[in-house]
Amino acid sequence: MNTNNQNTALLVMDMQMAMVGMLPAGNETPGNIAKAINFARANNVPVIYVVVGFRPGMPEVSPNNKGFSASKARLGNGNNDEIMKIADAVAPLPGEIIVTKRRYSAFTGSDLEVVLRSQGIQHLVLTGISTSGVVLSTLREAIDKDYHITLLSNGCADSDEEVHCVLTTKVFPRNADVMTVEEWIEL
């Protein structure tokens, strides 16, 4: 790895069972993220999980928020513990940090920045579902907060493959080091 492990963290974002369940059969993203997690753990890189979650009844969701208000109509009275369950293929170990966010960005409505600052993290390695949601929003906000960013292109997925491709090949390289999980492991 070309960056000091002491200031790097791997973010595993929105890998909740419901999100992973929306991937097409045979999608390799969860397996790729599992490889990145194993590599991070073996190299003492903290793995930080980010999940989206709300209080019962989802009072944090404004009717002005088109994306989340649609979820509120469907899930507002559901069990948030089930909604927030991380997929088994990438499940955290005891003691690994799980941050709950309230919007698309991993920073919005969460204590992620406090956790990162307290550990001296300056370099974020991003993975997650979806590329046009949590990944895009987190990457943009992290850039504005002056973090060094590495994006693992095959450690992200989107319901629209063309959008994923445009973001990972044309948009993200302007502000982040974009590579595959395998390339990151080889550094």
C-alpha positions in Angstrom: 0.0 0.0 0.0 1.4 3.4 -0.9 -0.1 5.2 2.0 0.7 4.9 5.7 -1.7 2.4 7.2 -2.0 4.5 10.4 -3.9 7.3 8.6 -6.1 5.1 6.3 -9.6 3.7 6.8 -11.7 1.5 4.6 -15.3 2.6 4.5 -17.9 -0.1 3.8 -21.1 1.9 3.0 -24.7 0.9 2.8 -23.9 -2.8 2.5 -27.2 -3.6 4.2 -29.0 -6.8 3.3 -31.8 -4.8 1.5 -29.3 -2.9 -0.7 -27.3 -6.0 -1.5 -30.5 -7.9 -2.3 -31.2 -5.3 -5.1 -28.0 -6.3 -6.9 -28.5 -8.6 -9.9 -27.7 -12.2 -9.4 -24.0 -12.9 -9.8 -22.9 -9.4 -9.0 -19.4 -9.6 -7.6 -19.4 -6.4 -5.5 -20.0 -8.1 -2.1 -17.2 -10.6 -2.8 -14.8 -7.8 -3.9 -15.6 -5.8 -0.8 -15.0 -8.9 1.3 -11.5 -9.1 -0.3 -10.9 -5.5 0.6 -12.0 -6.0 4.1 -9.8 -9.0 4.6 -6.8 -7.1 3.2 -7.5 -4.1 5.4 -7.8 -6.2 8.6 -4.6 -8.1 7.8 -2.8 -4.7 7.3 -4.2 -3.0 10.4 -6.4 -0.6 8.4 -9.5 0.2 10.3 -12.7 -1.0 8.7 -15.6 1.4 9.3 -19.1 0.4 8.4 -21.7 3.1 7.4 -25.4 2.2 7.4 -28.4 4.4 6.7 -30.9 4.3 9.5 -33.7 6.2 11.2 -35.7 6.4 14.4 -39.1 4.6 14.5 -41.5 6.5 12.2 -38.5 8.1 10.4 -39.0 11.6 11.8 -35.6 12.7 10.3 -37.1 12.3 6.8 -38.5 15.5 5.2 -41.3 15.3 2.7 -39.1 17.6 0.6 -36.5 14.8 0.2 -37.8 12.8 -2.8 -35.6 9.7 -2.3 -36.0 9.2 1.4 -39.7 10.3 1.6 -40.5 7.4 -0.8 -38.8 5.0 1.6 -40.6 6.5 4.6 -43.9 5.7 2.9 -42.8 2.0 2.6 -40.7 1.5 5.7 -41.7 4.2 8.2 -43.4 1.8 10.5 -41.0 -1.1 10.0 -38.3 -2.5 12.2 -35.2 -0.4 11.7 -32.9 -3.1 13.2 -33.8 -5.4 10.2 -33.3 -2.6 7.7 -29.9 -1.7 9.1 -28.6 -5.3 9.1 -25.3 -5.6 7.2 -25.0 -8.4 4.7 -23.3 -11.5 6.0 -20.7 -11.5 3.2 -19.2 -8.3 4.6 -20.3 -8.4 8.2 -18.3 -6.5 10.8 -16.3 -8.2 13.5 -17.0 -7.5 17.1 -15.5 -4.1 18.0 -15.5 -2.7 14.4 -17.2 0.7 14.2 -20.6 1.0 12.7 -21.7 4.6 11.9 -25.4 5.4 11.3 -26.1 8.2 8.8 -29.4 9.9 8.0 -28.8 10.9 4.4 -26.9 9.8 1.3 -23.5 11.1 2.5 -21.8 9.0 5.2 -21.0 12.3 6.9 -24.6 13.7 7.1 -26.3 13.1 10.4 -23.6 10.8 11.6 -20.5 11.0 13.9 -18.2 9.7 11.1 -16.0 12.8 11.1 -15.5 12.7 14.9 -14.5 9.0 14.6 -12.1 9.7 11.7 -10.5 12.7 13.5 -10.1 10.8 16.8 -8.2 8.1 14.9 -6.1 10.5 12.9 -7.6 9.2 9.6 -6.7 11.3 6.6 -7.1 8.8 3.8 -10.4 7.1 3.0 -10.8 4.0 0.8 -14.4 4.0 -0.4 -16.7 1.0 -1.2 -20.4 0.6 -1.2 -23.8 0.6 -2.8 -24.8 2.7 -4.6 -22.2 4.5 -6.7 -24.6 7.4 -7.5 -25.8 7.6 -3.9 -23.7 7.1 -0.9 -20.4 6.8 -2.8 -20.9 10.0 -4.8 -22.2 12.0 -1.9 -19.5 10.8 0.5 -16.7 11.3 -2.0 -17.8 14.9 -2.7 -18.1 15.8 1.0 -14.8 14.1 1.8 -13.1 16.1 -0.9 -14.5 19.3 0.6 -13.2 18.1 4.0 -9.7 17.6 2.5 -9.5 13.8 2.9 -7.3 11.9 0.5 -9.6 9.5 -1.4 -9.1 6.1 -3.0 -12.2 4.7 -4.6 -12.4 0.9 -5.3 -14.3 0.8 -8.6 -15.3 -2.9 -8.4 -16.1 -2.4 -4.7 -19.0 -0.2 -5.7 -22.2 -0.9 -7.6 -25.2 1.0 -8.9 -28.5 0.0 -10.2 -27.5 1.8 -13.5 -24.3 0.3 -14.8 -23.8 3.2 -17.2 -24.0 5.7 -14.4 -21.5 3.6 -12.4 -19.1 3.6 -15.4 -19.3 7.3 -16.0 -18.7 8.1 -12.3 -15.8 5.7 -11.9 -14.1 6.5 -15.2 -14.8 10.2 -15.8 -16.0 12.0 -12.7 -14.2 10.4 -9.7 -10.7 10.3 -11.2 -10.7 14.2 -11.1 -10.6 14.0 -7.3 -9.7 10.5 -6.2 -7.4 7.6 -7.0 -9.7 5.1 -8.7 -8.6 1.5 -8.8 -9.9 -2.0 -8.4 -9.8 -4.0 -5.2 -7.0 -6.1 -6.7 -4.9 -3.1 -7.6 -5.3 -1.7 -4.1 -4.2 -5.0 -2.6 -1.2 -5.1 -4.9 0.1 -1.6 -3.9 
